[in-house]
Amino acid sequence: MSGINKVILVGHLGKDPEVRHLEGNVSVASFPLATSETFNKDGRKVEQTEWHNIVMWRGLADVAAKYLQKGKLVYIEGKLRTRSYEDREGVKRYTTEIVAENFTMLGRKSDFESPGNGEKHNSGPGHSNDPASTPVDFNENKSDDLPF
């Protein structure tokens, strides 16, 4: 039996995407994403924020670099991935990331510079990785209760 590895997040960017270019001019963008939830504890409203490490590749990374900025609200679909690396002292460390497969920008149209036609960004099979042909999604989502 095979498993399912699917993550859906809606949150705000903690900082601008950091974009690197690897061998073969492959783009990779990474940024922290904050998700918040509110719950009642002893009759008081408590907000808990989680931070997620987001990674985007190729055309999706290029689009993210062009349109996403610190504080922007975004819907992301992707997969959970854990990888290991050695720190400066040679100690093996593990990190868990969300490898994004597509994203949709949320918020008011005035939040973005360029008009779009309502499709989401996707890096899956059968989709163009050319950022020029990847439209931007704008939702008229006027309310958000996240702390940014």
Rosetta blueprint (number, residue, H / E / L):
1 M L
2 S L
3 G L
4 I L
5 N L
6 K L
7 V E
8 I E
9 L E
10 V E
11 G E
12 H E
13 L E
14 G L
15 K L
16 D L
17 P L
18 E E
19 V E
20 R E
21 H E
22 L E
23 E H
24 G H
25 N H
26 V E
27 S E
28 V E
29 A E
30 S E
31 F E
32 P E
33 L E
34 A E
35 T E
36 S E
37 E E
38 T E
39 F E
40 N E
41 K E
42 D L
43 G L
44 R E
45 K E
46 V E
47 E E
48 Q E
49 T E
50 E E
51 W E
52 H E
53 N E
54 I E
55 V E
56 M E
57 W E
58 R H
59 G H
60 L H
61 A H
62 D H
63 V H
64 A H
65 A H
66 K H
67 Y H
68 L L
69 Q L
70 K L
71 G L
72 K L
73 L E
74 V E
75 Y E
76 I E
77 E E
78 G E
79 K E
80 L E
81 R E
82 T E
83 R E
84 S E
85 Y E
86 E E
87 D L
88 R L
89 E L
90 G L
91 V L
92 K E
93 R E
94 Y E
95 T E
96 T E
97 E E
98 I E
99 V E
100 A E
101 E E
102 N E
103 F E
104 T E
105 M E
106 L L
107 G L
108 R L
109 K H
110 S H
111 D H
112 F L
113 E L
114 S L
115 P L
116 G L
117 N L
118 G L
119 E L
120 K L
121 H E
122 N E
123 S L
124 G L
125 P L
126 G L
127 H L
128 S L
129 N L
130 D L
131 P H
132 A H
133 S H
134 T L
135 P L
136 V L
137 D L
138 F L
139 N L
140 E L
141 N L
142 K L
143 S L
144 D L
145 D L
146 L L
147 P L
148 F L
